[in-house]
Protein backbone atom coordinates (compact mmCIF):
# COMPACT_ATOMS: atom_id res chain seq x y z
CA UNK A 1 0.00 0.00 0.00
CA UNK A 2 2.90 2.37 0.78
CA UNK A 3 4.33 1.71 -2.67
CA UNK A 4 0.99 2.54 -4.28
CA UNK A 5 0.66 5.86 -2.46
CA UNK A 6 4.28 6.76 -3.26
CA UNK A 7 3.71 6.00 -6.93
CA UNK A 8 0.52 8.08 -6.88
CA UNK A 9 2.30 11.10 -5.40
CA UNK A 10 5.05 10.92 -8.01
CA UNK A 11 2.48 10.49 -10.77
CA UNK A 12 0.44 13.50 -9.63
CA UNK A 13 3.57 15.61 -9.95
CA UNK A 14 3.24 15.14 -13.71
CA UNK A 15 0.02 17.18 -13.73
CA UNK A 16 1.69 20.56 -13.00
CA UNK A 17 4.32 19.66 -15.59
CA UNK A 18 1.65 18.99 -18.22
CA UNK A 19 -0.09 22.27 -17.35
CA UNK A 20 3.22 24.15 -17.68
CA UNK A 21 3.89 22.55 -21.06
CA UNK A 22 0.41 23.44 -22.27
CA UNK A 23 0.75 27.08 -21.17
CA UNK A 24 4.17 27.24 -22.81
CA UNK A 25 2.68 25.99 -26.06
CA UNK A 26 -0.01 28.65 -25.86
CA UNK A 27 2.57 31.40 -25.38
CA UNK A 28 4.52 30.16 -28.39
CA UNK A 29 1.30 30.13 -30.38
CA UNK A 30 0.71 33.77 -29.47
CA UNK A 31 4.28 34.69 -30.37
CA UNK A 32 3.92 33.04 -33.76
CA UNK A 33 0.64 34.84 -34.30
CA UNK A 34 2.25 38.20 -33.56
CA UNK A 35 5.28 37.44 -35.72
CA UNK A 36 3.33 36.40 -38.79
CA UNK A 37 0.24 38.52 -38.25
CA UNK A 38 1.38 41.01 -40.88
CA UNK A 39 1.39 38.23 -43.48
CA UNK A 40 -2.32 37.50 -42.94
CA UNK A 41 -1.70 33.98 -41.65
CA UNK A 42 -2.97 34.45 -38.08
CA UNK A 43 -6.52 33.23 -38.63
CA UNK A 44 -5.30 30.23 -40.62
CA UNK A 45 -2.88 29.16 -37.90
CA UNK A 46 -5.08 29.79 -34.91
CA UNK A 47 -8.58 29.23 -36.30
CA UNK A 48 -11.37 31.80 -36.69
CA UNK A 49 -13.43 32.64 -33.63
CA UNK A 50 -12.47 29.64 -31.53
CA UNK A 51 -11.88 31.74 -28.39
CA UNK A 52 -11.86 29.83 -25.12
CA UNK A 53 -13.21 26.76 -26.88
CA UNK A 54 -9.63 25.96 -27.88
CA UNK A 55 -8.80 25.07 -24.26
CA UNK A 56 -11.78 22.76 -23.56
CA UNK A 57 -10.28 19.51 -25.02
CA UNK A 58 -6.97 20.16 -23.25
CA UNK A 59 -8.69 20.77 -19.90
CA UNK A 60 -10.74 17.59 -20.29
CA UNK A 61 -7.58 15.68 -21.15
CA UNK A 62 -5.80 16.97 -18.03
CA UNK A 63 -8.77 16.21 -15.76
CA UNK A 64 -9.10 12.73 -17.28
CA UNK A 65 -5.43 11.98 -16.67
CA UNK A 66 -5.72 13.25 -13.07
CA UNK A 67 -8.73 11.03 -12.36
CA UNK A 68 -6.89 8.06 -13.91
CA UNK A 69 -3.88 8.63 -11.65
CA UNK A 70 -6.18 8.79 -8.60
CA UNK A 71 -7.70 5.47 -9.69
CA UNK A 72 -4.23 3.90 -9.44
CA UNK A 73 -4.41 4.42 -5.66
CA UNK A 74 -7.42 2.05 -5.52
CA UNK A 75 -9.74 4.47 -3.68
CA UNK A 76 -12.43 3.11 -1.36
CA UNK A 77 -15.65 4.46 0.07
CA UNK A 78 -18.46 3.21 2.31
CA UNK A 79 -21.31 1.98 0.11
CA UNK A 80 -24.65 0.46 1.05
CA UNK A 81 -24.72 -2.92 -0.70
CA UNK A 82 -27.86 -5.08 -0.78
CA UNK A 83 -27.04 -8.60 0.39
CA UNK A 84 -29.02 -11.69 1.23
CA UNK A 85 -27.42 -12.75 4.47
CA UNK A 86 -28.13 -13.99 7.96
CA UNK A 87 -28.12 -17.06 10.16
CA UNK A 88 -30.70 -19.81 9.72
CA UNK A 89 -30.93 -22.64 12.24
CA UNK A 90 -32.70 -25.78 11.02
CA UNK A 91 -34.06 -27.32 14.23
CA UNK A 92 -35.17 -30.92 13.62
CA UNK A 93 -37.49 -32.80 15.91
CA UNK A 94 -35.92 -36.29 16.10
CA UNK A 95 -38.38 -37.73 18.61
CA UNK A 96 -39.89 -41.16 18.09
CA UNK A 97 -43.09 -39.72 16.63
CA UNK A 98 -41.10 -38.36 13.66
CA UNK A 99 -40.81 -41.96 12.44
CA UNK A 100 -44.54 -41.94 11.60
CA UNK A 101 -45.19 -42.83 7.97
CA UNK A 102 -47.95 -40.35 7.10
CA UNK A 103 -45.10 -38.77 5.07
CA UNK A 104 -43.14 -41.04 2.73
CA UNK A 105 -40.94 -42.73 3.82
CA UNK A 106 -41.50 -41.06 7.23
CA UNK A 107 -41.82 -37.59 8.70
CA UNK A 108 -38.14 -37.12 9.53
CA UNK A 109 -36.77 -38.41 6.21
CA UNK A 110 -39.20 -36.21 4.27
CA UNK A 111 -38.15 -33.17 6.31
CA UNK A 112 -34.45 -33.99 5.78
CA UNK A 113 -34.84 -34.38 2.01
CA UNK A 114 -36.54 -31.02 1.59
CA UNK A 115 -34.21 -29.29 4.06
CA UNK A 116 -31.25 -30.33 1.91
CA UNK A 117 -32.92 -28.71 -1.12
CA UNK A 118 -33.32 -25.55 0.94
CA UNK A 119 -29.63 -25.56 1.93
CA UNK A 120 -28.45 -25.99 -1.67
CA UNK A 121 -30.50 -22.97 -2.81
CA UNK A 122 -29.03 -20.53 -0.29
CA UNK A 123 -26.36 -17.96 -1.29
CA UNK A 124 -22.89 -18.23 0.21
CA UNK A 125 -23.59 -15.18 2.43
CA UNK A 126 -26.11 -17.16 4.52
CA UNK A 127 -24.84 -19.26 7.42
CA UNK A 128 -26.87 -22.38 8.20
CA UNK A 129 -26.72 -24.41 11.38
CA UNK A 130 -28.41 -27.69 12.35
CA UNK A 131 -29.95 -28.53 15.73
CA UNK A 132 -31.53 -31.85 16.70
CA UNK A 133 -33.84 -32.22 19.68
CA UNK A 134 -35.84 -34.97 21.35
CA UNK A 135 -35.60 -35.29 25.17
CA UNK A 136 -32.77 -32.76 25.00
CA UNK A 137 -31.22 -30.66 22.30
CA UNK A 138 -27.83 -30.62 20.63
CA UNK A 139 -26.19 -28.50 17.97
CA UNK A 140 -24.99 -31.00 15.37
CA UNK A 141 -23.64 -28.34 13.00
CA UNK A 142 -22.57 -24.82 13.92
CA UNK A 143 -23.68 -22.06 11.52
CA UNK A 144 -21.54 -22.41 8.43
CA UNK A 145 -21.35 -21.60 4.74
CA UNK A 146 -19.95 -25.07 4.00
CA UNK A 147 -22.92 -26.73 2.32
CA UNK A 148 -21.29 -30.18 2.26
CA UNK A 149 -20.81 -30.14 6.04
CA UNK A 150 -24.42 -28.98 6.56
CA UNK A 151 -25.84 -31.70 4.28
CA UNK A 152 -23.74 -34.36 6.03
CA UNK A 153 -25.05 -33.21 9.43
CA UNK A 154 -28.66 -33.47 8.20
CA UNK A 155 -28.02 -36.99 6.85
CA UNK A 156 -26.87 -38.17 10.29
CA UNK A 157 -30.20 -37.36 11.97
CA UNK A 158 -32.35 -40.31 13.12
CA UNK A 159 -35.43 -40.73 15.39
CA UNK A 160 -34.75 -40.89 19.15
CA UNK A 161 -37.18 -40.76 22.13
CA UNK A 162 -39.39 -38.04 23.67
CA UNK A 163 -39.99 -34.46 22.55
CA UNK A 164 -38.96 -31.21 24.23
CA UNK A 165 -39.64 -28.26 21.95
CA UNK A 166 -38.20 -25.87 24.55
CA UNK A 167 -34.83 -27.62 24.56
CA UNK A 168 -34.70 -27.44 20.78
CA UNK A 169 -35.47 -23.71 20.80
CA UNK A 170 -32.95 -22.95 23.56
CA UNK A 171 -30.12 -24.83 21.83
CA UNK A 172 -30.92 -23.02 18.57
CA UNK A 173 -30.90 -19.65 20.39
CA UNK A 174 -27.60 -20.42 22.10
CA UNK A 175 -26.09 -21.44 18.75
CA UNK A 176 -27.08 -18.04 17.34
CA UNK A 177 -25.86 -16.29 20.50
CA UNK A 178 -22.46 -17.94 20.12
CA UNK A 179 -22.18 -16.54 16.58
CA UNK A 180 -23.29 -13.05 17.61
CA UNK A 181 -21.23 -12.85 20.80
CA UNK A 182 -24.30 -12.82 23.06
CA UNK A 183 -24.57 -14.51 26.47
CA UNK A 184 -26.16 -17.98 26.38
CA UNK A 185 -29.49 -18.85 27.96
CA UNK A 186 -28.78 -20.89 31.07
CA UNK A 187 -32.23 -20.90 32.65
CA UNK A 188 -35.80 -20.53 31.42
CA UNK A 189 -36.99 -19.01 34.68
CA UNK A 190 -38.74 -15.69 34.07
CA UNK A 191 -41.58 -13.54 35.28
CA UNK A 192 -44.71 -15.00 33.65
CA UNK A 193 -46.25 -11.49 33.55
CA UNK A 194 -43.29 -9.92 31.73
CA UNK A 195 -44.24 -9.03 28.13
CA UNK A 196 -42.06 -10.12 25.24
CA UNK A 197 -40.00 -7.40 23.59
CA UNK A 198 -41.02 -6.84 19.93
CA UNK A 199 -38.80 -8.51 17.34
CA UNK A 200 -36.52 -6.01 15.54
CA UNK A 201 -37.52 -5.63 11.91
CA UNK A 202 -33.93 -5.90 10.61
CA UNK A 203 -32.88 -9.02 12.51
CA UNK A 204 -31.21 -11.51 10.18
CA UNK A 205 -31.28 -14.60 12.42
CA UNK A 206 -34.14 -17.08 12.34
CA UNK A 207 -35.03 -20.60 13.40
CA UNK A 208 -36.94 -23.09 11.26
CA UNK A 209 -38.58 -25.56 13.65
CA UNK A 210 -39.48 -28.82 11.92
CA UNK A 211 -41.68 -30.86 14.25
CA UNK A 212 -45.02 -32.52 14.74
CA UNK A 213 -45.44 -30.25 17.76
CA UNK A 214 -46.17 -33.04 20.25
CA UNK A 215 -44.38 -31.67 23.28
CA UNK A 216 -44.41 -34.22 26.12
CA UNK A 217 -41.58 -32.95 28.30
CA UNK A 218 -40.78 -29.88 30.35
CA UNK A 219 -39.93 -27.01 30.20
CA UNK A 220 -42.74 -25.04 28.56
CA UNK A 221 -41.93 -24.23 24.90
CA UNK A 222 -43.86 -20.96 25.14
CA UNK A 223 -41.35 -19.70 27.72
CA UNK A 224 -38.50 -20.55 25.33
CA UNK A 225 -40.36 -18.72 22.54
CA UNK A 226 -40.54 -15.59 24.72
CA UNK A 227 -36.75 -15.66 25.08
CA UNK A 228 -36.49 -15.89 21.28
CA UNK A 229 -38.77 -12.86 20.92
CA UNK A 230 -36.65 -10.89 23.38
CA UNK A 231 -33.52 -11.68 21.37
CA UNK A 232 -35.15 -10.69 18.09
CA UNK A 233 -35.08 -14.20 16.62
CA UNK A 234 -38.05 -15.28 14.56
CA UNK A 235 -39.20 -18.88 14.77
CA UNK A 236 -40.90 -20.29 11.70
CA UNK A 237 -42.75 -23.46 12.71
CA UNK A 238 -43.41 -26.21 10.20
CA UNK A 239 -45.89 -28.90 11.20
CA UNK A 240 -44.58 -32.17 9.77
CA UNK A 241 -47.42 -34.66 9.96
CA UNK A 242 -51.16 -35.04 9.65
CA UNK A 243 -53.53 -32.98 11.78
CA UNK A 244 -55.85 -35.99 11.73
CA UNK A 245 -53.12 -38.09 13.34
CA UNK A 246 -51.76 -41.54 12.66
CA UNK A 247 -50.76 -44.67 14.58
CA UNK A 248 -47.15 -45.56 15.18
CA UNK A 249 -45.52 -48.67 16.63
CA UNK A 250 -42.70 -47.89 19.08
CA UNK A 251 -40.91 -50.71 20.90
CA UNK A 252 -43.86 -53.01 20.32
CA UNK A 253 -46.44 -50.50 21.53
CA UNK A 254 -48.95 -48.78 19.29
CA UNK A 255 -49.23 -45.04 19.95
CA UNK A 256 -51.29 -42.31 18.34
CA UNK A 257 -49.42 -39.23 17.11
CA UNK A 258 -50.98 -35.98 15.94
CA UNK A 259 -49.73 -32.52 15.03
CA UNK A 260 -50.25 -29.97 17.79
CA UNK A 261 -51.16 -26.97 15.64
CA UNK A 262 -52.13 -24.75 18.56
CA UNK A 263 -48.69 -24.97 20.17
CA UNK A 264 -46.82 -24.33 16.93
CA UNK A 265 -49.01 -21.37 16.00
CA UNK A 266 -48.46 -19.82 19.43
CA UNK A 267 -44.67 -20.15 19.12
CA UNK A 268 -44.58 -18.54 15.67
CA UNK A 269 -46.96 -15.73 16.67
CA UNK A 270 -44.93 -14.83 19.77
CA UNK A 271 -41.75 -14.44 17.68
CA UNK A 272 -43.36 -12.78 14.63
CA UNK A 273 -42.57 -15.88 12.63
CA UNK A 274 -44.83 -17.88 10.32
CA UNK A 275 -46.66 -21.15 10.91
CA UNK A 276 -46.84 -23.65 8.06
CA UNK A 277 -48.81 -26.88 7.85
CA UNK A 278 -47.15 -29.31 5.47
CA UNK A 279 -49.36 -32.25 4.60
CA UNK A 280 -46.89 -33.85 2.18
CA UNK A 281 -43.31 -33.62 0.96
CA UNK A 282 -44.47 -31.38 -1.90
CA UNK A 283 -46.05 -29.04 0.66
CA UNK A 284 -42.74 -28.91 2.49
CA UNK A 285 -40.98 -27.77 -0.67
CA UNK A 286 -43.50 -24.97 -1.12
CA UNK A 287 -43.05 -23.96 2.51
CA UNK A 288 -39.29 -23.57 2.12
CA UNK A 289 -39.83 -21.22 -0.83
CA UNK A 290 -41.66 -18.87 1.56
CA UNK A 291 -38.84 -18.88 4.11
CA UNK A 292 -35.94 -16.95 2.67
CA UNK A 293 -33.25 -14.95 4.46
CA UNK A 294 -33.83 -11.21 4.37
CA UNK A 295 -32.33 -8.86 1.81
CA UNK A 296 -30.43 -6.28 3.84
CA UNK A 297 -28.49 -3.18 2.89
CA UNK A 298 -25.14 -3.40 4.61
CA UNK A 299 -22.63 -0.55 4.78
CA UNK A 300 -19.28 -1.83 3.54
CA UNK A 301 -16.02 -0.23 2.50
CA UNK A 302 -15.82 -0.97 -1.22
CA UNK A 303 -13.09 -0.31 -3.76
CA UNK A 304 -14.31 2.13 -6.46
CA UNK A 305 -11.30 2.02 -8.80
CA UNK A 306 -13.54 1.02 -11.70
CA UNK A 307 -15.70 4.13 -11.21
CA UNK A 308 -12.70 6.48 -11.38
CA UNK A 309 -11.24 4.61 -14.36
CA UNK A 310 -14.60 4.81 -16.17
CA UNK A 311 -14.91 8.57 -15.55
CA UNK A 312 -11.33 9.07 -16.74
CA UNK A 313 -11.89 7.18 -20.00
CA UNK A 314 -15.13 9.09 -20.58
CA UNK A 315 -13.40 12.47 -20.17
CA UNK A 316 -10.51 11.48 -22.45
CA UNK A 317 -12.90 10.26 -25.15
CA UNK A 318 -15.06 13.39 -24.98
CA UNK A 319 -11.98 15.60 -25.11
CA UNK A 320 -10.64 13.72 -28.13
CA UNK A 321 -13.97 13.82 -29.97
CA UNK A 322 -14.41 17.57 -29.40
CA UNK A 323 -10.87 18.25 -30.59
CA UNK A 324 -11.48 16.27 -33.79
CA UNK A 325 -14.81 17.97 -34.44
CA UNK A 326 -13.56 21.50 -33.80
CA UNK A 327 -9.95 21.41 -34.98
CA UNK A 328 -9.56 18.20 -36.99
CA UNK A 329 -6.87 16.86 -34.68
CA UNK A 330 -6.29 15.37 -31.22
CA UNK A 331 -4.43 17.64 -28.76
C-alpha positions as CSV (number, residue, x, y, z in Angstrom):
1,X,0.0,0.0,0.0
2,X,2.9,2.4,0.8
3,X,4.3,1.7,-2.7
4,X,1.0,2.5,-4.3
5,X,0.7,5.9,-2.5
6,X,4.3,6.8,-3.3
7,X,3.7,6.0,-6.9
8,X,0.5,8.1,-6.9
9,X,2.3,11.1,-5.4
10,X,5.1,10.9,-8.0
11,X,2.5,10.5,-10.8
12,X,0.4,13.5,-9.6
13,X,3.6,15.6,-10.0
14,X,3.2,15.1,-13.7
15,X,0.0,17.2,-13.7
16,X,1.7,20.6,-13.0
17,X,4.3,19.7,-15.6
18,X,1.6,19.0,-18.2
19,X,-0.1,22.3,-17.3
20,X,3.2,24.1,-17.7
21,X,3.9,22.5,-21.1
22,X,0.4,23.4,-22.3
23,X,0.8,27.1,-21.2
24,X,4.2,27.2,-22.8
25,X,2.7,26.0,-26.1
26,X,0.0,28.7,-25.9
27,X,2.6,31.4,-25.4
28,X,4.5,30.2,-28.4
29,X,1.3,30.1,-30.4
30,X,0.7,33.8,-29.5
31,X,4.3,34.7,-30.4
32,X,3.9,33.0,-33.8
33,X,0.6,34.8,-34.3
34,X,2.3,38.2,-33.6
35,X,5.3,37.4,-35.7
36,X,3.3,36.4,-38.8
37,X,0.2,38.5,-38.3
38,X,1.4,41.0,-40.9
39,X,1.4,38.2,-43.5
40,X,-2.3,37.5,-42.9
41,X,-1.7,34.0,-41.7
42,X,-3.0,34.4,-38.1
43,X,-6.5,33.2,-38.6
44,X,-5.3,30.2,-40.6
45,X,-2.9,29.2,-37.9
46,X,-5.1,29.8,-34.9
47,X,-8.6,29.2,-36.3
48,X,-11.4,31.8,-36.7
49,X,-13.4,32.6,-33.6
50,X,-12.5,29.6,-31.5
51,X,-11.9,31.7,-28.4
52,X,-11.9,29.8,-25.1
53,X,-13.2,26.8,-26.9
54,X,-9.6,26.0,-27.9
55,X,-8.8,25.1,-24.3
56,X,-11.8,22.8,-23.6
57,X,-10.3,19.5,-25.0
58,X,-7.0,20.2,-23.3
59,X,-8.7,20.8,-19.9
60,X,-10.7,17.6,-20.3
61,X,-7.6,15.7,-21.1
62,X,-5.8,17.0,-18.0
63,X,-8.8,16.2,-15.8
64,X,-9.1,12.7,-17.3
65,X,-5.4,12.0,-16.7
66,X,-5.7,13.3,-13.1
67,X,-8.7,11.0,-12.4
68,X,-6.9,8.1,-13.9
69,X,-3.9,8.6,-11.6
70,X,-6.2,8.8,-8.6
71,X,-7.7,5.5,-9.7
72,X,-4.2,3.9,-9.4
73,X,-4.4,4.4,-5.7
74,X,-7.4,2.0,-5.5
75,X,-9.7,4.5,-3.7
76,X,-12.4,3.1,-1.4
77,X,-15.7,4.5,0.1
78,X,-18.5,3.2,2.3
79,X,-21.3,2.0,0.1
80,X,-24.7,0.5,1.1
81,X,-24.7,-2.9,-0.7
82,X,-27.9,-5.1,-0.8
83,X,-27.0,-8.6,0.4
84,X,-29.0,-11.7,1.2
85,X,-27.4,-12.7,4.5
86,X,-28.1,-14.0,8.0
87,X,-28.1,-17.1,10.2
88,X,-30.7,-19.8,9.7
89,X,-30.9,-22.6,12.2
90,X,-32.7,-25.8,11.0
91,X,-34.1,-27.3,14.2
92,X,-35.2,-30.9,13.6
93,X,-37.5,-32.8,15.9
94,X,-35.9,-36.3,16.1
95,X,-38.4,-37.7,18.6
96,X,-39.9,-41.2,18.1
97,X,-43.1,-39.7,16.6
98,X,-41.1,-38.4,13.7
99,X,-40.8,-42.0,12.4
100,X,-44.5,-41.9,11.6
101,X,-45.2,-42.8,8.0
102,X,-47.9,-40.3,7.1
103,X,-45.1,-38.8,5.1
104,X,-43.1,-41.0,2.7
105,X,-40.9,-42.7,3.8
106,X,-41.5,-41.1,7.2
107,X,-41.8,-37.6,8.7
108,X,-38.1,-37.1,9.5
109,X,-36.8,-38.4,6.2
110,X,-39.2,-36.2,4.3
111,X,-38.1,-33.2,6.3
112,X,-34.5,-34.0,5.8
113,X,-34.8,-34.4,2.0
114,X,-36.5,-31.0,1.6
115,X,-34.2,-29.3,4.1
116,X,-31.3,-30.3,1.9
117,X,-32.9,-28.7,-1.1
118,X,-33.3,-25.6,0.9
119,X,-29.6,-25.6,1.9
120,X,-28.5,-26.0,-1.7
121,X,-30.5,-23.0,-2.8
122,X,-29.0,-20.5,-0.3
123,X,-26.4,-18.0,-1.3
124,X,-22.9,-18.2,0.2
125,X,-23.6,-15.2,2.4
126,X,-26.1,-17.2,4.5
127,X,-24.8,-19.3,7.4
128,X,-26.9,-22.4,8.2
129,X,-26.7,-24.4,11.4
130,X,-28.4,-27.7,12.3
131,X,-29.9,-28.5,15.7
132,X,-31.5,-31.8,16.7
133,X,-33.8,-32.2,19.7
134,X,-35.8,-35.0,21.4
135,X,-35.6,-35.3,25.2
136,X,-32.8,-32.8,25.0
137,X,-31.2,-30.7,22.3
138,X,-27.8,-30.6,20.6
139,X,-26.2,-28.5,18.0
140,X,-25.0,-31.0,15.4
141,X,-23.6,-28.3,13.0
142,X,-22.6,-24.8,13.9
143,X,-23.7,-22.1,11.5
144,X,-21.5,-22.4,8.4
145,X,-21.3,-21.6,4.7
146,X,-20.0,-25.1,4.0
147,X,-22.9,-26.7,2.3
148,X,-21.3,-30.2,2.3
149,X,-20.8,-30.1,6.0
150,X,-24.4,-29.0,6.6
151,X,-25.8,-31.7,4.3
152,X,-23.7,-34.4,6.0
153,X,-25.0,-33.2,9.4
154,X,-28.7,-33.5,8.2
155,X,-28.0,-37.0,6.8
156,X,-26.9,-38.2,10.3
157,X,-30.2,-37.4,12.0
158,X,-32.3,-40.3,13.1
159,X,-35.4,-40.7,15.4
160,X,-34.7,-40.9,19.1
161,X,-37.2,-40.8,22.1
162,X,-39.4,-38.0,23.7
163,X,-40.0,-34.5,22.5
164,X,-39.0,-31.2,24.2
165,X,-39.6,-28.3,22.0
166,X,-38.2,-25.9,24.6
167,X,-34.8,-27.6,24.6
168,X,-34.7,-27.4,20.8
169,X,-35.5,-23.7,20.8
170,X,-32.9,-23.0,23.6
171,X,-30.1,-24.8,21.8
172,X,-30.9,-23.0,18.6
173,X,-30.9,-19.7,20.4
174,X,-27.6,-20.4,22.1
175,X,-26.1,-21.4,18.8
176,X,-27.1,-18.0,17.3
177,X,-25.9,-16.3,20.5
178,X,-22.5,-17.9,20.1
179,X,-22.2,-16.5,16.6
180,X,-23.3,-13.0,17.6
181,X,-21.2,-12.8,20.8
182,X,-24.3,-12.8,23.1
183,X,-24.6,-14.5,26.5
184,X,-26.2,-18.0,26.4
185,X,-29.5,-18.8,28.0
186,X,-28.8,-20.9,31.1
187,X,-32.2,-20.9,32.7
188,X,-35.8,-20.5,31.4
189,X,-37.0,-19.0,34.7
190,X,-38.7,-15.7,34.1
191,X,-41.6,-13.5,35.3
192,X,-44.7,-15.0,33.7
193,X,-46.3,-11.5,33.5
194,X,-43.3,-9.9,31.7
195,X,-44.2,-9.0,28.1
196,X,-42.1,-10.1,25.2
197,X,-40.0,-7.4,23.6
198,X,-41.0,-6.8,19.9
199,X,-38.8,-8.5,17.3
200,X,-36.5,-6.0,15.5
201,X,-37.5,-5.6,11.9
202,X,-33.9,-5.9,10.6
203,X,-32.9,-9.0,12.5
204,X,-31.2,-11.5,10.2
205,X,-31.3,-14.6,12.4
206,X,-34.1,-17.1,12.3
207,X,-35.0,-20.6,13.4
208,X,-36.9,-23.1,11.3
209,X,-38.6,-25.6,13.6
210,X,-39.5,-28.8,11.9
211,X,-41.7,-30.9,14.2
212,X,-45.0,-32.5,14.7
213,X,-45.4,-30.3,17.8
214,X,-46.2,-33.0,20.3
215,X,-44.4,-31.7,23.3
216,X,-44.4,-34.2,26.1
217,X,-41.6,-33.0,28.3
218,X,-40.8,-29.9,30.4
219,X,-39.9,-27.0,30.2
220,X,-42.7,-25.0,28.6
221,X,-41.9,-24.2,24.9
222,X,-43.9,-21.0,25.1
223,X,-41.3,-19.7,27.7
224,X,-38.5,-20.6,25.3
225,X,-40.4,-18.7,22.5
226,X,-40.5,-15.6,24.7
227,X,-36.7,-15.7,25.1
228,X,-36.5,-15.9,21.3
229,X,-38.8,-12.9,20.9
230,X,-36.7,-10.9,23.4
231,X,-33.5,-11.7,21.4
232,X,-35.1,-10.7,18.1
233,X,-35.1,-14.2,16.6
234,X,-38.1,-15.3,14.6
235,X,-39.2,-18.9,14.8
236,X,-40.9,-20.3,11.7
237,X,-42.7,-23.5,12.7
238,X,-43.4,-26.2,10.2
239,X,-45.9,-28.9,11.2
240,X,-44.6,-32.2,9.8
241,X,-47.4,-34.7,10.0
242,X,-51.2,-35.0,9.7
243,X,-53.5,-33.0,11.8
244,X,-55.9,-36.0,11.7
245,X,-53.1,-38.1,13.3
246,X,-51.8,-41.5,12.7
247,X,-50.8,-44.7,14.6
248,X,-47.1,-45.6,15.2
249,X,-45.5,-48.7,16.6
250,X,-42.7,-47.9,19.1
251,X,-40.9,-50.7,20.9
252,X,-43.9,-53.0,20.3
253,X,-46.4,-50.5,21.5
254,X,-48.9,-48.8,19.3
255,X,-49.2,-45.0,19.9
256,X,-51.3,-42.3,18.3
257,X,-49.4,-39.2,17.1
258,X,-51.0,-36.0,15.9
259,X,-49.7,-32.5,15.0
260,X,-50.2,-30.0,17.8
261,X,-51.2,-27.0,15.6
262,X,-52.1,-24.7,18.6
263,X,-48.7,-25.0,20.2
264,X,-46.8,-24.3,16.9
265,X,-49.0,-21.4,16.0
266,X,-48.5,-19.8,19.4
267,X,-44.7,-20.1,19.1
268,X,-44.6,-18.5,15.7
269,X,-47.0,-15.7,16.7
270,X,-44.9,-14.8,19.8
271,X,-41.8,-14.4,17.7
272,X,-43.4,-12.8,14.6
273,X,-42.6,-15.9,12.6
274,X,-44.8,-17.9,10.3
275,X,-46.7,-21.1,10.9
276,X,-46.8,-23.6,8.1
277,X,-48.8,-26.9,7.9
278,X,-47.1,-29.3,5.5
279,X,-49.4,-32.2,4.6
280,X,-46.9,-33.9,2.2
281,X,-43.3,-33.6,1.0
282,X,-44.5,-31.4,-1.9
283,X,-46.1,-29.0,0.7
284,X,-42.7,-28.9,2.5
285,X,-41.0,-27.8,-0.7
286,X,-43.5,-25.0,-1.1
287,X,-43.0,-24.0,2.5
288,X,-39.3,-23.6,2.1
289,X,-39.8,-21.2,-0.8
290,X,-41.7,-18.9,1.6
291,X,-38.8,-18.9,4.1
292,X,-35.9,-16.9,2.7
293,X,-33.2,-14.9,4.5
294,X,-33.8,-11.2,4.4
295,X,-32.3,-8.9,1.8
296,X,-30.4,-6.3,3.8
297,X,-28.5,-3.2,2.9
298,X,-25.1,-3.4,4.6
299,X,-22.6,-0.5,4.8
300,X,-19.3,-1.8,3.5
301,X,-16.0,-0.2,2.5
302,X,-15.8,-1.0,-1.2
303,X,-13.1,-0.3,-3.8
304,X,-14.3,2.1,-6.5
305,X,-11.3,2.0,-8.8
306,X,-13.5,1.0,-11.7
307,X,-15.7,4.1,-11.2
308,X,-12.7,6.5,-11.4
309,X,-11.2,4.6,-14.4
310,X,-14.6,4.8,-16.2
311,X,-14.9,8.6,-15.5
312,X,-11.3,9.1,-16.7
313,X,-11.9,7.2,-20.0
314,X,-15.1,9.1,-20.6
315,X,-13.4,12.5,-20.2
316,X,-10.5,11.5,-22.4
317,X,-12.9,10.3,-25.1
318,X,-15.1,13.4,-25.0
319,X,-12.0,15.6,-25.1
320,X,-10.6,13.7,-28.1
321,X,-14.0,13.8,-30.0
322,X,-14.4,17.6,-29.4
323,X,-10.9,18.3,-30.6
324,X,-11.5,16.3,-33.8
325,X,-14.8,18.0,-34.4
326,X,-13.6,21.5,-33.8
327,X,-10.0,21.4,-35.0
328,X,-9.6,18.2,-37.0
329,X,-6.9,16.9,-34.7
330,X,-6.3,15.4,-31.2
331,X,-4.4,17.6,-28.8
